[in-house]
Amino acid sequence: MAFLASDDPFARKYAEWTGKSCREDSINYECREVDRMELEVALHAANRDPTVHGIMIFYPVFGQEPSFDGGSMDDYLRDSIAPEKDVEGLCHTFRSNLYRNVRFMDEGAHGHTFCLKRARSLVLGCFTRCRLSSLERSLLSFVVRIADGF
């Protein structure tokens, strides 16, 4: 389930291309256009809907308009996506676990428990995966140079 709640032409184009890519890969894709003032309600309904397996929002919605929680409204919306439905890996849970190098998540008795054992892989966005891969290659190169005495 994707939500488009702005008139931003780049967000609209991204939504179109995402739909095209999903259809080419036989992925069921639904993009709902909603008023930005109704997005929070629609997002929470999608979080609770067992037939919705993934959620994404095309930004910007509010841009840098401040939120009641101190960040921007777009930050608030991004962090309101349930981790198990966050297809882009942008919610606070995934960002926090990436920072702590927790790469797998397991279903626990009290909701989600995050652990280092192999369970379900954490969702990492494409830019995050690219940066991690680059850092890992750089670190490996550095370790090899140290082992070779530079």
Buried (B, 14 or more C-beta within 10 A) or exposed (E): BBBBBBEBEEBBEBBEEBBEEBEEEEEEBEBEEBEBEEBBEBBEEBBEEEEBEBBBBBBBBBEEEEBEEEBBBBBBBBBBBBBBBBBBBBBBBBBEBBEEEBBBBEEEEEEBEBBEEEBEEBBBBEEBEEEBEEEEEEEEEEEEEEEEEE
